[in-house]
Amino acid sequence: MSRGVLEPLTVGRVIGEVVDNFIPSVRMNVTYNSNRQVYNGHELMPPLIAAKPRVEIGGDDLRAAYTLIMTDPDAPGPSDPYLREHLHWIVTDIPGTTDVSFGREIVSYEAPKPVIGIHRYVFLLFKQRARHSVRAPPSRDRFNTRAFCQEHGLGTPVAAVYFNAQRETAARRR
């Protein structure tokens, strides 16, 4: 199972640029506007992603706590991502087998607004060692998923998915 799940994350350079290789162990579904599920590498239009998505988490333990991170490794643009990464959302203390509405939002959702090029928006799910153990970072810009996870003892992801988005031009809106 894991090779097929990881391949698009490797091809999309999520594994390598954002996180190290990992073994997926928890199901995670990300859905915008109640009907647009996020699939690795698919493109979503900016109006569709303006409001925060519903994120359902599997697992088999309601007592387990998870942290969800949404990040853009292509800020401000994919050819020169000098702000890598830009943090869009963090929810912590999400009980297993529920969704993010049961967690604690420590960094509010910021809608993706790509200006230059095609950006990857990555959702990463981590299992926490303990509840209330993850604190908000000082800034959204120059966020580093690996360093943040090391600081908070989160280890490697248990699930990940990403989508692409680009600025909507007048011609593309028609």
NUDO-659861 format. One line per field, with one value per residue: x, y, z of N, C-alpha, C, CB in turn. Coordinates in steps of 0.05 Angstrom, whole numbers, plus 32768, in hexadecimal, padded with zeros to 4 digits. Atoms other than C-alpha are relative to their C-alpha. Glycine has a CB too. Example, Ala and Ser with C-alpha at 12.3 -4.5 7.8 and 13.67 -1.06 7.14 Angstrom:
REM residues 2
n_c1 <- [8012/7FF0]
n_c2 <- [7FE8/7FE8]
n_c3 <- [8000/7FFF]
ca_c1 <- [80F6/8111]
ca_c2 <- [7FA6/7FEB]
ca_c3 <- [809C/808F]
c_c1 <- [8012/7FF1]
c_c2 <- [8018/8016]
c_c3 <- [8000/800E]
cb_c1 <- [7FEC/8009]
cb_c2 <- [8001/8009]
cb_c3 <- [8019/7FE3]
This chain:
REM residues 174
n_c1 <- [8011/7FF2/7FF1/8013/8008/7FEA/7FF5/8006/7FF3/7FE4/8000/8007/7FEA/8009/7FEC/7FE7/7FFF/800F/7FFC/7FF1/8010/800F/8013/801B/800D/801A/800F/8007/800F/8002/8016/8009/801C/800F/8001/7FE7/7FEA/7FE5/7FF0/7FE4/7FF9/8016/8002/8019/8001/8000/801A/8009/7FF0/8001/8008/7FF1/800C/8006/7FEA/8007/7FE8/8007/7FF4/8011/7FFE/800C/7FEF/7FE9/8002/7FF2/7FFC/8002/7FF1/8003/7FEA/7FFA/7FE3/7FF9/8004/8016/8004/7FF1/7FE5/7FEF/8011/7FEF/8010/8006/801C/8014/8013/801B/8013/7FF8/8015/7FF4/8011/8017/8003/8002/801B/8012/7FF7/7FF2/8011/7FFD/7FE5/7FFA/7FF3/7FEC/7FFA/8019/7FFE/7FFB/8007/7FEB/8003/7FE7/7FFD/7FEE/7FFC/8011/7FF7/8009/800A/7FFC/800C/7FF0/800B/7FEC/800A/7FF3/7FF9/8012/8011/7FF6/7FE3/7FF8/8004/7FFF/7FE6/8000/8006/8009/7FEB/7FE7/8007/7FF1/800F/7FED/7FF7/8017/8006/7FEB/8004/8018/8000/8015/7FF6/8007/801D/800F/8010/7FFB/800C/7FFB/800C/7FF3/8011/7FF3/8010/8016/8000/801B/8006/8006/8019/8017]
n_c2 <- [7FE8/7FE7/7FF7/7FF2/7FE7/7FEE/7FF9/7FE5/7FEE/8000/7FF2/7FE4/7FF6/7FFA/800F/7FF5/7FE3/7FF9/8015/8017/8018/8009/8016/7FF7/8014/7FF6/7FF5/7FE4/7FF6/7FE3/7FF9/7FE4/7FFB/8019/8014/8002/800E/7FFA/8016/7FF7/7FF5/7FF4/7FE3/7FF5/7FE3/7FF0/7FFC/8019/8005/7FE8/8008/8017/8019/8014/8014/8017/8010/801C/800A/8012/7FF9/7FE6/7FF2/7FF5/7FE4/7FFA/7FE4/7FFB/7FE9/7FFA/7FEF/7FFB/8000/7FF1/7FE3/7FF3/800C/8019/7FFD/7FF5/8002/7FF7/7FFF/801C/8005/7FEE/8010/7FF8/800A/8015/8009/8014/800E/800B/801C/8013/8008/7FE9/7FED/7FEA/7FEF/8009/7FF8/7FE5/7FF1/7FEE/7FED/8000/8007/7FEA/800A/7FFD/7FEB/8000/7FE9/8007/801C/8014/8006/8018/7FFC/801B/8006/8015/8008/800B/800A/7FF2/8011/7FF9/7FE9/7FE6/8000/7FF2/7FE3/7FF1/7FF5/7FE3/7FF4/8012/8000/8010/8017/8018/8017/8013/7FF4/7FFD/801B/8008/7FF0/8009/801D/800B/8016/7FFF/8000/8019/7FFD/7FE7/7FFC/7FE5/7FF8/7FE9/7FEA/7FE9/7FE8/8002/7FE9/7FFA/8014/801A/7FFE/8003]
n_c3 <- [8000/7FFC/8017/8011/7FF3/7FFF/801A/8009/7FED/8008/801A/7FFB/7FEF/7FE4/7FF2/8009/7FFA/7FE8/7FEC/8008/8007/7FE9/8006/7FF9/7FEE/7FF9/8016/7FFD/8017/8000/8012/8002/8008/7FFA/8015/8010/7FF1/8009/8009/8005/801A/800F/7FFE/7FF6/8006/7FE8/7FF3/7FF3/7FE8/7FEF/7FE5/7FF7/8008/7FEB/8000/7FF0/7FF8/7FF9/7FE8/7FF2/7FE4/7FFA/7FED/800E/8008/8019/8009/801D/800A/801C/8007/801D/8003/8019/7FFB/800D/801A/8002/800C/7FEB/7FE8/7FEA/7FE7/7FFA/8008/7FF4/7FF1/8004/7FEC/7FED/7FEC/7FEF/7FED/800E/7FF8/8016/800A/8001/8014/7FF4/7FF0/7FE5/7FF7/7FF8/8015/7FF4/8015/800F/801D/8013/801B/8014/8014/8010/8012/8016/8005/7FF4/7FE5/7FF3/7FE5/7FF4/7FE6/7FF2/7FE6/7FEE/7FE6/7FE9/7FE9/7FEA/8006/7FF8/8001/8018/7FFE/801A/8006/7FFF/801A/8016/8014/7FFA/7FEF/8008/7FF5/7FF3/7FE6/7FEE/7FF6/7FED/7FE8/7FF2/7FFD/8010/8011/801D/8003/8001/8018/800E/801B/8009/8019/800E/8007/800C/8002/8014/8012/800B/8015/7FF3/7FF0/8012]
ca_c1 <- [8000/8034/805C/801F/800B/8051/8062/803B/8059/809F/8091/8073/80B2/8089/80B5/80FA/80EA/80B7/80BD/80E7/80CE/8099/8068/801F/7FF8/7FB9/7F83/7F77/7F42/7F45/7F06/7EF7/7EB0/7E95/7EA0/7EE6/7F16/7F60/7F89/7FD5/7FEA/7FA4/7F96/7F62/7F4C/7F57/7F0C/7F01/7F37/7F24/7F02/7F24/7F19/7EFB/7F33/7F1E/7F50/7F4E/7F77/7F5C/7F67/7F3A/7F6D/7FA5/7FB2/7FC7/7FE3/7FD0/7FFF/7FEF/802A/8040/8088/8086/807F/8082/808C/80A4/80E1/80FB/80D9/8103/80CA/80C7/809B/805E/8031/7FE7/7FC8/7FD7/7FA3/7FBB/7F9E/7F6F/7F53/7F5C/7F1E/7F02/7F0E/7F34/7EF7/7F06/7F4D/7F6D/7F7C/7FBD/7FCB/7F8B/7F7D/7F9A/7F7C/7FB0/7FBB/7FF2/800D/8045/8045/8026/802B/8026/7FFB/800C/7FE3/800D/7FF2/801E/800F/801E/8041/8014/7FDA/7FE9/8031/8031/8038/802E/806D/8082/8075/8051/808B/80CA/80A6/80CD/80A3/80DF/80F9/80B3/80A7/80EA/80DD/8099/80AB/807C/80A9/8096/8051/801C/7FF6/8000/7FDD/7FEA/7FC8/7FDF/7FC2/7FD4/7FBC/7F7A/7F80/7F44/7F48/7F47/7F09/7EDB]
ca_c2 <- [8000/8034/8035/8048/807D/809A/809B/80DB/80FC/80EA/8100/8141/814B/8150/8117/8135/8180/8180/813E/8100/80BC/809F/8065/807B/805B/8086/8097/80E1/80FF/8149/8166/81AD/81C7/8184/8162/816E/813B/814B/811A/811D/814B/8160/81A9/81D0/8217/824F/825E/8215/8217/825A/8239/8206/81BE/8185/8155/8110/80E5/809A/8072/8041/8066/809F/80AE/80BC/8105/811F/8160/8178/81A7/81C9/81E9/8207/81F4/8221/8266/8299/8274/822F/8248/826E/8255/8280/8283/8236/8221/824D/8232/8232/820C/81E4/81BD/8194/8163/8144/8103/80C6/80AF/80F7/8136/8177/819A/8171/818C/81CD/81FF/8220/8241/8257/8241/8271/8266/8258/8293/827F/82BB/829D/8257/8216/820B/81CA/81CC/8193/8176/814D/8126/8114/80EA/8111/80F2/8118/814A/8194/8188/81B1/81FD/822F/8244/828E/829A/827D/828F/8264/822D/81EC/81AD/8181/81B2/81BE/8173/8167/819F/8182/8138/8129/80FA/80E9/80F2/80BB/80D7/810C/8127/8164/818B/81BF/8204/8241/8288/828B/82B7/82D8/82A6/826A/8284/827E]
ca_c3 <- [8000/8014/7FD4/7FAB/7FDD/7FE1/7F97/7F86/7FC5/7FAC/7F64/7F7E/7FA8/7FE9/8002/7FFE/8001/803A/805F/805E/8046/8074/807A/8077/80B0/80B8/8086/8079/804B/8039/8019/8002/7FFB/8014/7FD1/7FB5/7FD2/7FCE/7FA6/7F9F/7F67/7F51/7F44/7F6B/7F59/7F8C/7F96/7FAA/7FE0/8001/803C/8068/8054/807C/8090/80A9/80CE/80D3/8103/8135/8176/818D/81C4/8192/8182/813E/8122/80DC/80B7/8075/8053/8010/7FFF/7FC0/7FE0/7FC2/7F80/7F6C/7F44/7F81/7FC0/7FF0/8023/8024/8046/8051/8087/8079/80B3/80F2/811B/8156/8188/8154/8170/8143/811B/811A/80F2/80FC/811A/8159/815D/8174/813D/8151/810E/80EA/80A2/806E/8029/7FF3/7FC5/7F94/7F6D/7F42/7F24/7F3C/7F88/7FAF/7FEE/801C/8055/8086/80C1/80FC/813A/817A/81B5/81E5/81E2/81E9/81D5/8194/8194/815B/8137/8139/80EF/80B2/8084/8080/80A5/80A6/80AF/80C1/80F7/8113/8119/813A/816C/817E/817C/8143/811B/80D3/80B6/80BC/807F/8049/800B/7FE0/7FA9/7F76/7F6C/7F42/7F3B/7F16/7ED9/7EB8/7E7E/7EAE/7ED3/7E96]
c_c1 <- [8011/800E/7FEE/7FF7/8017/800A/7FF9/800D/801E/8002/7FFB/8014/7FF7/8013/801B/8002/7FF1/8004/8011/7FED/7FF2/7FED/7FE4/7FF3/7FE4/7FF3/7FF9/7FF2/7FFD/7FEC/7FFA/7FE4/7FEF/7FFF/8019/8016/801B/800E/801C/8003/7FE9/7FFF/7FE5/8002/7FFE/7FE4/7FF7/800E/8000/7FF9/800F/7FF1/7FF8/8017/7FF8/8018/7FF7/800E/7FED/7FFF/7FF6/8012/8019/7FFB/8012/8003/7FFF/800F/7FF9/8015/8004/801E/8009/7FFD/801A/7FFB/8012/801C/8013/7FF1/8010/7FF1/7FF9/8002/7FEF/7FEB/7FE4/7FED/800D/7FE8/800D/7FEB/7FE6/7FFE/7FFF/7FE3/7FEC/8008/800C/7FEF/8002/801B/8002/800E/8013/800B/7FE7/8005/8004/7FFC/8019/7FFA/8019/8001/8010/8001/7FED/800C/7FF5/7FF7/7FFE/7FF3/8010/7FF3/8015/7FF2/8010/8007/7FED/7FEF/800D/801E/800A/7FF8/8002/801C/7FFF/7FF7/7FF5/8015/8019/7FFB/8010/7FF2/8012/8008/7FE9/7FF9/8015/7FFC/7FE9/7FFD/7FEB/8009/7FF8/7FE2/7FF4/7FEE/8008/7FF1/8006/7FF0/800F/7FEB/8011/7FED/7FEC/8001/7FE3/7FF8/7FF8/7FE5/7FE8/7FF5]
c_c2 <- [8019/800A/8010/801B/8015/800A/801D/8015/8003/800F/801E/800E/8009/7FF0/8009/801E/8007/7FED/7FEA/7FE9/7FF6/7FE9/800A/7FEB/8009/800B/801D/8008/801E/8007/801E/8002/7FE7/7FEC/7FFD/7FF4/8007/7FE6/800A/800A/800C/801E/8008/801F/8010/8005/7FE8/7FFC/8018/7FF9/7FE7/7FE6/7FEF/7FEB/7FEA/7FEF/7FE5/7FF8/7FEE/8007/801C/8010/800C/801D/8005/801E/8000/8019/8003/8015/8003/8002/8011/801E/800F/7FF5/7FE8/8002/800C/8000/8009/8003/7FE3/7FFC/8017/7FEF/800B/7FF8/7FEC/7FFB/7FE9/7FF2/7FF5/7FE3/7FEE/7FF9/8017/8012/8018/8012/7FF8/8008/801D/800E/8013/8014/7FFF/7FFB/801A/7FF4/8003/8015/8001/8018/7FF8/7FE1/7FED/7FF8/7FE5/8008/7FE5/7FFE/7FE8/7FFA/7FF1/7FF6/800E/7FEC/8005/8018/8019/8002/8010/801E/800D/800A/801F/800D/7FEB/7FFD/7FF1/7FEA/7FE8/7FE8/7FEE/800C/8002/7FE5/7FF6/800E/7FF6/7FE2/7FF2/7FE9/8004/8000/7FE4/8001/801B/8000/801D/8005/8017/8016/8016/8017/7FFC/8019/8005/7FEB/7FE6/8001/7FFA/7FE5]
c_c3 <- [8000/7FE8/7FED/800B/7FFF/7FE5/7FF7/8013/7FF9/7FE5/8003/8012/801C/8012/7FF4/8007/8019/8017/7FF5/7FFA/801A/7FF8/8009/8012/8009/7FE7/8005/7FE6/8003/7FEA/8001/7FF7/8001/7FE9/7FEF/8011/7FF4/7FFA/7FF9/7FE4/7FF0/8004/800B/7FFB/801A/800C/8010/801B/8014/801D/8009/7FFA/8019/7FFE/8014/8004/8008/801A/800F/801E/8005/8014/7FF4/7FF8/7FE8/7FFC/7FE2/7FF9/7FE3/7FF9/7FE2/7FFD/7FE8/8003/7FFC/7FE4/7FFD/7FF4/8014/801B/801A/801A/8009/801E/800A/800D/7FFD/8016/8013/8013/8010/8011/7FF3/8008/7FE7/7FFA/8000/7FE9/800E/8011/801E/800C/8009/7FEA/800C/7FEC/7FED/7FE2/7FF0/7FE4/7FEE/7FEC/7FEF/7FED/7FE7/7FFE/800E/801C/8009/801C/800D/801B/800B/801B/8010/801A/8016/8015/8018/7FF7/800B/8000/7FE8/8003/7FE4/7FFB/8000/7FE7/7FEC/7FEB/8009/8014/7FF7/800E/8010/801C/8014/800D/8013/801A/8011/8003/7FEF/7FEE/7FE3/7FFD/8000/7FE7/7FF3/7FE6/7FF8/7FE6/7FF4/7FFC/7FF4/7FFF/7FEA/7FEF/7FF6/7FEB/800D/800F/7FEF/8000]
cb_c1 <- [7FED/8013/800D/7FE8/7FF7/8017/7FF7/7FE2/7FFC/800B/7FEB/7FE5/800D/7FE2/7FFC/8004/7FF3/7FE2/7FE4/8014/8011/7FF0/8008/7FEF/8011/8002/7FE6/801A/7FE5/801C/7FE8/8013/7FFF/7FE4/7FE9/8008/7FFB/8010/7FF3/8013/800D/7FE5/8006/7FFC/7FE9/800C/7FEB/8006/801C/7FED/7FE1/8005/8014/7FE3/801B/7FE9/800F/8008/800A/8008/801D/7FE4/8008/8008/8007/7FF2/801B/7FE2/801F/7FE3/801A/7FF2/800A/7FEF/7FF4/8004/8007/7FF0/7FFF/8009/7FF7/800C/7FE7/8012/7FF7/7FF4/8008/7FF6/7FE7/8019/7FE5/8016/7FF8/8003/7FE7/800F/7FF5/8000/7FE9/800D/7FE3/7FFB/8014/8010/7FEA/8017/801B/7FF2/7FE6/801D/7FE8/8005/7FF9/8002/800E/801C/801C/7FFE/7FF7/8017/7FE4/801E/7FE1/801D/7FE7/8016/8002/7FEE/801E/8010/7FE4/7FF5/800B/7FF4/8014/7FEB/800A/801B/8018/7FE6/8008/8016/7FE1/801E/7FF2/8018/800C/7FE7/7FFD/801C/7FFC/7FE8/7FFC/7FF4/7FF5/800D/7FF9/7FF0/7FE2/801F/7FE1/801E/7FE2/800C/7FF1/800B/8011/7FE4/8013/7FFF/8018/8016/7FFD/8007]
cb_c2 <- [8000/7FFD/7FE9/7FEF/7FFB/7FF3/7FEC/8005/7FF7/7FE4/7FF3/8002/8017/7FF7/7FE0/7FFC/800F/8002/7FF5/7FF7/7FEA/8016/7FE6/8005/7FFD/8016/7FEF/8012/7FF2/800E/7FEF/8011/800C/8007/8006/801D/7FE2/8010/7FF1/7FE9/7FEC/7FF2/800D/7FFA/8006/801A/8008/7FE9/7FF9/8014/7FFC/8002/7FEF/7FF3/800C/7FF0/800E/7FED/8016/7FE3/7FFD/7FFD/7FEC/7FEF/8014/7FF3/800B/8001/7FFE/800B/7FF5/801B/7FE4/7FF6/8005/801E/8014/7FED/8010/801D/7FE3/801A/8010/7FED/7FE4/8014/8001/7FF4/7FF3/8007/7FF6/800D/8012/8003/7FFC/7FE6/7FEA/8010/8008/8010/7FFF/7FE2/7FFB/8000/800F/7FF0/7FFA/801B/7FF2/800C/800E/7FE5/801C/7FE6/8017/800C/7FF9/7FE6/8016/7FEA/800F/7FFB/7FF8/8009/7FED/8014/7FE1/8016/8005/8008/7FFC/8007/7FE4/7FF3/800D/8017/7FF6/800A/800E/800B/801C/8013/7FFA/8002/7FF1/7FFB/801C/800B/7FEC/8006/801D/800B/7FF9/8015/7FE6/7FE9/800D/7FFB/7FFF/8004/7FF9/8005/8008/7FF8/800B/7FF9/8019/7FFC/7FFB/801C/7FFC/7FF9/801B/8007]
cb_c3 <- [8018/8017/7FF1/7FFB/801D/800F/7FEB/8000/801D/7FFD/7FEC/800C/7FF3/8005/7FFD/7FE2/7FE9/7FF9/8009/8017/7FF4/800D/800F/7FE7/8019/8017/7FFB/8005/7FFD/7FFB/8005/7FED/7FE4/8007/7FEE/7FF6/8000/8016/7FE8/8005/7FF0/8008/7FE5/801F/7FED/7FFA/7FEB/7FEE/7FF9/7FF4/8002/801F/7FEF/7FFC/8008/7FF2/8016/7FE9/8013/7FFC/800A/800C/8016/7FE8/8018/7FE9/800A/7FF7/8005/7FF9/800C/7FF6/7FFD/7FEA/801B/7FFF/7FEA/7FEF/7FE7/7FF8/8004/7FF9/7FFD/7FF1/800A/7FEA/801E/7FE6/7FF2/8010/7FF2/8013/8017/7FE1/8011/8006/8012/801B/7FEC/7FEB/7FF6/8002/7FEA/801B/7FEE/800D/7FF0/8003/7FF7/8004/7FF4/7FF2/800D/7FF1/800F/8004/8009/7FEE/8013/8001/8000/8003/7FFD/8003/7FFB/8007/8002/800B/8009/801A/800C/801C/7FFE/7FE6/8014/8000/7FE4/8007/7FF4/7FF4/7FF7/8009/8000/8008/7FEA/7FEF/7FFA/7FF0/7FE9/7FF3/7FF9/7FF3/801D/7FEF/800A/7FF1/7FE5/801A/8006/7FFB/8001/7FFB/8004/7FE5/801A/7FE5/7FFC/800D/7FE8/7FF3/7FEE/8013/800C/7FE4]
